[in-house]
Structure formats: C-alpha cells, structure tokens
Amino acid sequence: MKIAFILIVIVAIVQPSLKCSAATLTSNGTGGGFWDDANAWDGINIPDDMNLGDTLVIQAGDTLIIDGNEEFSGVLQIYGALLLDNGKLDMPDTASVVQFAPGSYIEALNNGQNETISIGGQNNKISSSDINNLAIPNQLTEGSIDSGGCAVTGDCDDNPLPVEVIYFRAVEMKETIKLEWATSFEENFNYFTIERSSDGYNYNEYAVIYSTSVLASLTKKYEYTDEMPFPGLSYYRLKATDLDGSYEYHGVVNANLENIEPDVLIYPNPSVKDQVTVSYNGKQESTYYIINITGKVIEDGILLPGLNEIIIPPSVNSSIYFLRVDGYGASLVKKFVIR
C-alpha cells in the first residue's frame, strides 16, 4: 500500500510539469500549406493544439496560409512566409509576439477587413496595407501596434526603406495588363521587382525596373505592361529593393482576362547566345521540345508558368528552330532563329 501511494504522488507531481513545459512546432520544411492542416507541420499537432507560451516556427522556404479565423498565443517565428487569404490570426494573450527573420515576409492577399493580426485583443490589431508594409526583420508585440493599426516597431514608422509608394494597381487592357504605381519619395533607392503568380500564393520574379528619380521628393510614376498575362486571374506584387539589398513588399493586386489563350514568347529572337528566355502564360507546367528544321528533337524539358531560361546545347548550329509546348490538350509551336 505504501508503494502504491508513493507512485500515485509521483504521477500527480510529474504530469502537471509536462503540461506546463513549452513546446515548439515547426512547419513541414517541404513548402508549408494551410495553417489548420496537420500536413503543413512537422508533427501530429496543429497550432490549435499548442499551449500558451509555446513556439511556432515557419521555416525558410515554407509558406503558411490562413484562410479562416485562427487563434494562437505564444511566439510565432517567421523565416519563410505567412499569407492571410481572407483570414485573421488572433493572439489574445498580451505576451504573444510575432518575430520576423531576414528574408521572411507576410502578406494580406486581398486587403480585406478580415485580414488582420491582433495581439492582446481584437481592438489592438494590424491589418491590410499595414501588414503588407511590414519592415523586416523586426517583431510585432502588443505594445508595438498603435491605435491606428500601424505597427510602431517593425512597420510604417521604424526602419522604413527610402521609398514611399503612393499606389500600385493593375489595369486590364484588351489582351494585356498594365501595372501602374507611383512614389512620392525616393532616396538611395535601387529598383522595383514585379513578381507574378497564377494562384496568389506562388510568385516568380517577372520584371525589374530601376529607379529613375533624380530628386528625392519628386513624385515619380512608373508603369509596366504584362504582354503575356495568365488566362483568367493574374496576381502581382511589387518588391522595392534598397541599395544595401534590404527590401519590402507593397501590396498584392490582380486582374482578370478570361479570354486569353495560353501562349509563349521567345526572346531575344534571333538569338546569338547559348540560351533563350521563354515567357509562358500557362497556369501549369508543360513539356517543351526544341525541334530543328528536319523535325528532330534536339532538346526537351519542363516549362513553368512565367519566365524560363532554356539552355541551347553548344552543338546547335545557326539555323531556324521550333519551340513546341504541349499542354492543355493542345500544342503551341513558335519559330525562332539562332545565329
């Protein structure tokens, strides 16, 4: 009886200590996924199963997507990306913190009122464009969000890049999409990168536009036309990069051209180099073939949506060639010249 009593006492002491110990849950390291899906995390838990004071880690290369109302109190460390897609993250405990590592980012994809992060209560939140303007690396805490929803630490007021973007928009043309933006201030600023996506989650670099501003306070307007938009929705985000390599994102915009057919654009054409760039507006990867004038396939591979660099074998002679892309149940064929 004495032994049994001792064992019961030990269990009663040890079990509470296990529940109170802090735990860490890490993203899966294979791309991430949806916040409430156990497959997105490296373990059997989801964030809802974590306790106060636990740590969530989004690894570099992983993207976690919140498309509903999620709650977690503790430490959220972001090395990859956190996307709010008509969703919000509520961190009700005042000791909660979101920490951003260099190279990480967070986006409110649709600039909606429901896309928020709140720390310490729903009245203390940051949302929409303020989320998209976060300066990284830094962190969000209850004390770093002011009454206007702007993060005093790590966002609009602290460590900003030397560029102020007034607006960024996408204008639907007949068969193209024009991107327009303007700045009210540029100083020691380097260039903009337009990144494009067919699904709003996976982005690829599409174009680089260097600063042309001479006076820092002079309003400057920019535009870029996407000659090969995706059929249906095309998503764009604007990345601003400083001379020292630091950067920030300015919102996400989209445009819809339902009647656009899949197509490819090859340049330079004629080509005198050992590679060509192929712009492909298909929404999924497809197989490509480079064919000579006798009908022989001299190169093949996978063509991804967006820009592709295709290496031309050194043995290829100057001549006319054809690029065939198989996808969507049909083939696209384009002629190009190698000199």
C-alpha positions in Angstrom: 0.0 0.0 0.0 2.8 2.4 0.8 4.4 1.8 -2.6 1.2 2.4 -4.4 0.7 5.6 -2.6 4.1 6.8 -3.5 3.6 6.1 -7.2 0.4 8.0 -7.2 2.0 11.0 -5.7 4.9 10.9 -8.2 2.4 10.8 -11.1 0.5 13.7 -9.7 3.6 15.8 -9.5 5.2 14.8 -12.8 2.1 15.1 -15.1 1.4 18.8 -14.4 5.0 19.7 -15.1 4.9 18.1 -18.5 1.8 20.1 -19.5 3.4 23.4 -18.4 6.6 22.9 -20.4 6.9 25.0 -23.5 6.9 23.1 -26.9 8.0 24.0 -30.4 6.0 23.2 -33.6 7.9 23.6 -36.9 6.5 23.8 -40.4 7.0 20.8 -42.6 10.1 22.0 -44.5 8.6 20.9 -47.8 6.7 24.1 -48.8 4.2 24.5 -46.0 0.4 24.6 -46.6 -2.7 25.7 -44.8 -2.4 26.7 -41.1 -5.0 24.3 -39.8 -3.8 21.3 -41.8 -1.6 18.9 -39.8 0.3 18.0 -43.0 1.7 21.6 -43.1 3.5 21.0 -39.8 6.4 18.7 -38.8 4.4 16.7 -36.2 1.0 15.4 -35.4 -0.2 18.7 -34.0 -1.7 21.9 -35.4 -1.3 25.3 -33.8 -4.8 25.0 -32.2 -3.3 22.1 -30.1 -0.4 24.3 -28.7 -0.4 25.8 -25.3 0.3 29.3 -24.0 4.0 30.1 -24.2 4.7 27.5 -27.0 6.6 28.5 -30.1 5.6 28.1 -33.8 8.3 28.2 -36.4 7.6 28.8 -40.1 10.8 27.6 -41.8 12.6 29.4 -44.6 11.1 28.1 -47.9 7.7 27.3 -46.3 4.6 29.3 -46.8 1.7 29.0 -44.3 -1.7 30.2 -45.4 -4.5 31.4 -43.1 -7.9 31.4 -44.8 -10.1 31.5 -41.8 -10.1 32.7 -38.2 -7.2 31.2 -36.3 -6.1 31.7 -32.7 -2.7 31.1 -31.1 -0.9 32.7 -28.1 2.8 32.3 -27.8 5.8 33.0 -30.0 5.5 32.9 -33.8 8.8 32.9 -35.6 8.7 33.5 -39.4 11.7 32.6 -41.5 9.5 31.8 -44.6 6.2 33.4 -45.4 2.8 33.9 -43.7 -0.2 34.7 -46.0 -3.6 35.9 -44.9 -6.2 35.0 -47.5 -9.4 36.4 -46.2 -8.3 35.2 -42.8 -7.0 36.5 -39.5 -4.7 35.5 -36.7 -5.9 36.3 -33.1 -3.2 36.2 -30.4 -5.3 37.1 -27.3 -2.5 36.8 -24.7 -0.7 40.1 -24.3 2.7 38.4 -24.1 2.4 37.0 -27.6 4.9 38.1 -30.2 5.5 37.6 -34.0 9.1 37.7 -34.9 10.3 38.2 -38.5 13.7 37.0 -39.7 15.6 38.5 -42.6 14.2 37.2 -45.9 10.8 36.4 -44.4 7.6 38.2 -45.3 3.9 38.4 -44.5 1.0 39.4 -46.8 -2.7 40.2 -46.6 -3.6 39.0 -50.1 -6.9 40.7 -50.6 -6.5 43.8 -48.5 -9.8 42.9 -46.7 -11.0 43.9 -43.3 -10.9 40.3 -42.1 -7.2 40.1 -42.9 -5.7 41.1 -39.5 -3.3 40.1 -36.8 -4.4 41.0 -33.3 -2.2 40.8 -30.2 -3.8 41.2 -26.8 -7.3 41.8 -28.0 -9.3 42.5 -31.2 -9.1 46.3 -30.7 -5.3 46.0 -30.9 -4.7 44.8 -34.4 -2.8 45.5 -37.6 -4.5 44.8 -41.0 -4.4 45.0 -44.8 -2.0 47.5 -46.2 -0.1 47.9 -42.9 0.6 44.2 -42.9 1.9 44.5 -46.5 4.2 47.3 -45.5 5.9 45.5 -42.6 9.6 46.2 -42.5 11.5 43.0 -41.9 13.4 41.9 -39.8 11.6 43.0 -36.6 8.7 41.9 -34.5 5.2 42.6 -33.5 4.1 42.8 -29.9 1.0 44.2 -28.1 3.0 47.4 -27.4 4.2 47.9 -31.0 0.7 48.4 -32.5 -0.8 51.8 -32.1 -4.5 52.8 -32.1 -4.5 53.4 -35.8 -3.4 49.8 -36.6 0.1 50.7 -37.5 3.0 48.7 -36.1 5.2 51.3 -34.4 8.0 48.7 -34.2 8.9 47.0 -37.4 6.3 48.6 -39.7 5.4 52.0 -41.0 7.4 54.1 -38.5 10.5 52.1 -37.9 13.3 51.3 -40.3 11.5 52.2 -43.5 13.1 51.8 -46.9 13.9 55.1 -48.6 10.9 54.9 -50.9 7.2 55.8 -50.4 4.8 54.1 -52.8 1.5 56.1 -53.2 -0.4 53.5 -55.1 0.1 50.2 -57.0 -2.7 49.0 -59.4 -3.4 46.6 -62.3 -5.3 47.9 -65.3 -7.0 45.3 -67.6 -6.4 46.1 -71.3 -7.7 44.1 -74.2 -5.1 41.3 -74.2 -2.5 42.7 -71.8 -2.4 44.0 -68.2 -0.8 47.4 -67.4 0.7 47.8 -63.9 0.9 51.3 -62.6 2.5 52.7 -59.5 3.9 56.0 -58.2 6.3 57.1 -55.5 6.3 60.4 -53.5 9.8 59.9 -52.1 13.0 58.1 -53.3 16.4 58.4 -51.7 19.3 56.0 -52.2 16.7 53.6 -53.7 17.7 51.0 -56.3 14.9 49.1 -58.1 11.5 47.6 -58.1 10.8 43.9 -58.9 7.4 42.8 -60.2 6.6 39.3 -59.1 3.7 37.4 -60.7 1.5 34.5 -59.7 -1.3 32.5 -61.2 -2.7 31.4 -57.9 -1.9 34.2 -55.4 0.5 32.0 -53.4 3.4 31.1 -55.5 5.2 34.1 -57.1 8.1 34.3 -59.6 10.2 37.3 -60.5 8.8 38.7 -63.7 10.4 42.1 -64.4 13.0 44.6 -62.8 12.5 48.3 -63.1 15.3 50.6 -61.8 14.7 53.9 -60.1 14.7 56.9 -62.4 14.1 59.5 -59.8 16.6 62.4 -59.7 15.1 64.4 -56.8 14.2 62.5 -53.6 10.9 64.4 -53.1 9.8 64.4 -56.7 6.7 62.4 -57.4 7.6 59.6 -59.9 5.2 57.5 -61.9 6.0 54.0 -63.2 4.3 51.5 -65.5 4.9 48.1 -66.9 2.8 46.1 -69.3 2.5 42.4 -69.0 2.3 41.3 -72.6 1.7 37.6 -71.6 -0.8 37.6 -68.7 -2.2 34.3 -67.5 -5.6 33.2 -68.8 -8.1 34.2 -66.0 -6.6 35.8 -62.9 -3.0 37.1 -62.7 -1.7 38.3 -59.4 1.1 40.8 -59.0 3.1 42.2 -56.0 5.7 45.0 -56.0 9.0 44.5 -54.3 11.1 47.5 -53.5 14.9 47.0 -53.0 17.3 49.5 -51.5 20.9 50.0 -52.5 22.0 47.9 -49.5 19.9 45.0 -50.5 17.1 45.4 -48.0 13.6 45.2 -49.4 9.8 45.4 -48.6 6.6 44.5 -50.5 3.9 46.9 -51.5 0.5 45.1 -51.7 -0.9 42.5 -54.0 -3.1 43.4 -57.0 -4.8 41.2 -59.6 -6.5 41.4 -62.9 -8.8 39.0 -64.8 -8.6 38.3 -68.6 -10.8 35.3 -69.2 -10.4 35.1 -73.0 -6.6 35.0 -73.1 -5.3 31.8 -74.7 -2.1 30.1 -73.5 0.9 31.4 -75.4 4.7 31.6 -75.4 7.1 34.5 -76.2 10.7 33.8 -77.1 13.4 36.4 -76.8 15.8 37.5 -78.0 14.8 36.3 -81.4 17.0 35.9 -83.3 19.3 34.7 -80.6 23.1 34.8 -80.7 23.6 33.4 -77.2 23.7 30.0 -75.7 20.3 30.4 -74.1 16.9 32.0 -74.8 14.2 33.3 -72.4 10.7 31.9 -72.8 7.7 33.7 -71.3 4.9 31.2 -70.8 1.4 32.2 -69.6 0.0 28.8 -69.0 -1.3 28.1 -65.5 0.6 24.8 -65.0 3.9 23.3 -66.0 4.1 21.9 -69.5 6.6 20.0 -71.6 8.6 21.8 -74.2 10.6 20.5 -77.2 13.2 22.3 -79.4 12.9 20.9 -82.9 15.2 21.6 -85.9 14.0 22.0 -89.5 14.3 18.3 -90.2 11.8 17.5 -87.4 14.4 16.2 -84.9 14.1 17.0 -81.2 17.4 18.4 -80.0 16.3 19.5 -76.5 13.3 19.0 -74.2 12.3 19.8 -70.7 9.7 21.4 -68.4 8.3 24.9 -69.0 7.0 26.6 -65.9 4.4 29.5 -65.8 6.3 32.8 -66.1 9.9 33.3 -67.3 12.1 30.3 -68.2 15.7 30.3 -69.2 16.4 27.5 -71.7 20.0 26.5 -72.4 20.8 25.8 -76.0 23.3 22.9 -76.5 26.7 24.1 -77.8 26.4 21.7 -80.7 23.4 23.5 -82.1 24.1 25.2 -85.4 22.9 28.6 -86.7 19.5 27.9 -88.2 15.7 28.1 -87.8 14.2 26.1 -84.9 10.8 25.5 -83.4 9.7 25.5 -79.8 6.7 23.2 -79.2 4.9 23.3 -75.9 2.5 20.5 -75.0 -0.3 21.3 -72.5 -4.0 21.9 -72.1 -4.6 19.1 -74.6 -3.0 21.0 -77.4 0.4 22.1 -78.7 1.8 25.6 -79.2 4.5 26.0 -81.8 6.7 29.1 -82.1 9.6 29.6 -84.6 12.9 31.2 -83.5 16.3 31.7 -85.1 19.7 31.0 -83.7 22.5 32.9 -85.4 
